[in-house]
Amino acid sequence: MVANNQAYSRGDAVEYDRSWVVPLRSSGVRPPLFCASALGGDAFDYGDLAMALPQDQPVYSLKMPGLSEAEDFPTVEQIAAAYVLKVREMRRHGPYYLCGHSFGGLVVYEMAKILDREGEDVNLVALFDAEVPGYSRTLPLRQRTKYYFVYVFDRIAKYGRDLFCGRIDRVVDNVRDTCVSYSKKFAWRVAPALFSAVGHEVPSQIRSNHLVLTKAWWAYRPGEYGGRVDLFFACGRAPEYKIDGTLGWRTRSTGLVVSAVPGDHATMLHPPFVATLAERLTPLLGE
């Protein structure tokens, strides 16, 4: 998956390829915190979190690794395996401290499973508002019914308020965004198969990190992990997600710990909300 990305030790110093390993803070006496990027692949999404953590806490952000022509559609497992190789080049043995927002949460969960199989200690697996793909379909019938009822009622109420206030533009924008979102999800479930059937690669013009990783997100089915997993649930999420505050991880991890933090899915990593996240995260980091 990764071409020409080498990391190696030279004495006590670590050399790394800055193209997809970003040192948000490289100095400090604590074991480093490794952060996996979300769908957008922007390593600097964790910049505010790094600033809010103690000054002696090294923080590295992992961007999306370079894809070879043969691996245009990586899986979560492949990305996690590439990250584990990079992390172990920078820090050969545990304990390891991992975190990931949204899609990045799926990746660090898979990284923890790999490291655990390799006999390494993983002292932190922090998921920042990361949901199990399609988890609503796995809810018990009563909860699943309530989930969809709350979803529909909330959207009708939202659009109704906008109509009452004369904000037709908001209604149009919300409907458009919803249609685009579902269209992308559908397209990237079927596009590889369609182009493969006619003997063509998916055109590079419509291939991007976000779309490629959306396909990986939908295809991922997390297995069980016996270690501790800390899920930080964003209180500002849409109300249907509060029916199951574990976001589907309750059946995957026997050591799940859920902590509600302020902000929504997009704002929890940024001021003013990131201060609370950093405060809750700090006791879980190494000394």
N, C-alpha and C positions, 0 to 999 in steps of 0.2 A: 504493500500500500504506500509505503513511504520511500521516495527516491532521493538519494543524496542528502539525507538528513542524518548526520552522524553526531553522536555525543560521546565524549571519552574523558577519562581522568588524566590529568597531568599533575602529579604530586597530589596536593590536597585541593587543587582547583578543579572545577568542572567546566568543560567547554561544551557549548550546546548551540544548535542551529537556531538563531533568533527568528527564523522565518515562521516557526509555529510554536516556539516556547518563549513566552513573554515574561520576564522577571518584573513583576509589579513591585516587589521589594525583595532584593537578593541578599540583604544582610540581616543578621539576627541569630540568636543562640538557640531558638526553638527549632524542632523539626519542621521542614517546609510544608506548607499547605498547597496542594495541587488542585487547580480548579479547571474543570472541563467546560468548554464553551457550549453555549446553547445553539439553536438552529442557525442564527445569523453568523456564527463563527467569529464574533468580535471578542477578542481576548480582553479588551479593555472594559468590558461590561463589569468586571470584578474590581476595577480601579477604586471605586468608592469604598468597597468592602475592605480592600487592602489598607486604605487610609484609616479606616475606623478600627481596625484591629490593633493590638499592642505593637509598639514600634520595634520590638525584638522578634516579630513574627515574619519570617520569609514567606512570600506568596508568589507562586508561579501560575500563570494561566496558559492553558493548552489550546491553541487554535486548531482548526481542522487541518489534519495532515494532508500533504499533497497526494493527489490521486493519480495512479497510473492509468494508461489507456485501458488496461484490462480490468480495472476496478472502478468503473464509473459509478457504480451503485453499491457503495460499501454498506455493510450491516453494522448495527450497534456493536456486535461482538468483534468485528474487524477493527473498528475504530478504537475500542477498548484495548484490544491486543496491541495495537500500535502505540497507544498511550502508555501501557504498562512497560513496554520495551524502553521508551524514552525515560519514563520515571525511574526505572531501575538502572539506567545508565547514569542518571544524575544522583540517585541515592540507591546504592546497591541492595540494601536490606532495610526492613521495617524497623520500627513501626511506621506505617504510612497514614497520612491524613489527606482525605479526598473530599471534594465537594463539587456539586454541579447544579446549575440552574436549568429547569425545564428539561430539554433534551440532554443537556449535560448531566443531569441527575441519572438518567438511564445509563449513560456511559460509565459514570463512576460506580454505579451499582454492579455493572458487569466487570469493571476493573477489580472491585473487591472480591468478586467470585474467583477471578483468575489468580490474584495474589494469594487468596486463601488456599487454593488448590496447590500453589507452589510452596506452601508452608510458611508464608510470610504473615506477620502481624499487621492487621489493618485496624488502627485505633479509632478512625473516624470515617464514616460514610454519611455525609450530609447531603440530603436532597432538598434543594430550594424550590419548593412548589412544583415538583416534578410528579406528573401523574402517570400511572400505568396506561399505556395506549388502549383505548377502547374499554376502559375499566367499567363504565356504566353498564355494559352488557353483561358483566359478571355479577352484578348486584343481585341479592335475593329479590324475588318478584315484587314484594311490597315496596322495598327501597327503590327498585328500578322504576316502578310505576310513579312513585313520588318524585323521583329525579326528573322524569320527563314532564310531569304535571307542573312542577315548579319552574322548569325551563320555559315551557310555553307561556305560563301565566306571567312570568317576569318579563319576557320579551313583549307580550301584548301590552302589559302595563307601561313598559318603557316607551313603546311606540305611541301608545295612547297619550301619554304625557306630552310627548313632542308634538303630536297633532293638536292637542288642546292649546298648547302654547304657540301654535302657528309655525313650528320649526319643521316644515316639510323637508328642508335640506338635510336635517339630521336623520329623518326617516329614510330618505333616499340613500344617504351615505351608509347607514347601518344595513339596509337591505342589500346594497351593492357589495359591501364588505363580506357579508354572510355568504352571498352567492359566489363571490370570488374564492373565499376560503374553502367552501365545500367543493367547488370545481377543481381546485388545485389538489385537494385530497383524493378526489376520484381519479383525476388525470394521472397522478403519479402512482396510483395503484395499478393502472392498466397500461400506461404508456410503454414500459419496457417490453411487455408481452406483445403488444400490438406491433411495435417496430421490429421485434424479433421475428414475428410471424411473416413479415414481408421481407426479411433478410437485410434490414438496415439498422444501424446504430441510432440511438436517440440523438437528434441534432444538437450540436453544441450550443446553438442559439437559444435553446430552451432549457439548457442544463445549467444549474447554479447550485451553490452550496445549500441554499435554503430548500429548494425543491428536491434535490437529491436526498438531503437528510430528512425531509418530510416523509419520503418513501421508507427510509430506514426506520423512522419513528413508528410508522404504521405496521411495519413488518415485525417489530420487536415483541417477543414474548418472554418476559423475565422469568427465570426459574427461581427456585427457593435459595435463600441465603441465610445461614444460621447465625451470623454475627449481628451485632447491633447496627441498626440503621436509624439515623435521626432525620425525620421529615419536618421541615419548616414550612408550615401551611400559611399562605398569604390570606389574611382576614378579608381583604378586599375582593376576593374571588366572587364570581357570580353565585347567587344563593343555592343553585342546584348542587354545587360541589360540597356544600356544607352538610349534605345528607350523609356522606361518607367522608369524614375529614382525613381519612388515611389515603385518599386518592388511589385506592386499589391495592396498596402495599400490604394491607392487613393479611392477605392470603399468601404473600411472598416471603415476608421476613418474620421470623419468630421473635426477633429482638427489636421490633419497631417501637420508636419513641416519637410522639408527635408533639410539636410545639407551634402554637399559633403566634404569628408575628404580624405587625401592622404593614399596610401597603397592599397593593394588588400584585398580580403576576409580573407586571412590567416594572413597577416602581419599588419593589421590596429591596432591590440592590442599590438604591440611590437615596440621597438625603430627602427628607429627614428620617425615613424609615430604616435605612441601613444601620443606624446607630443601635437600634434594638436587636437586629439580627446579629451584629458583631458582639453585642453584650451577651447574648445567649450562646454564641458559638465559642467565645473565648475560653470558658471553663472546660471545653471538650478538646482543646488543642494541647499539644505536648508541652512539657516544661523545659 
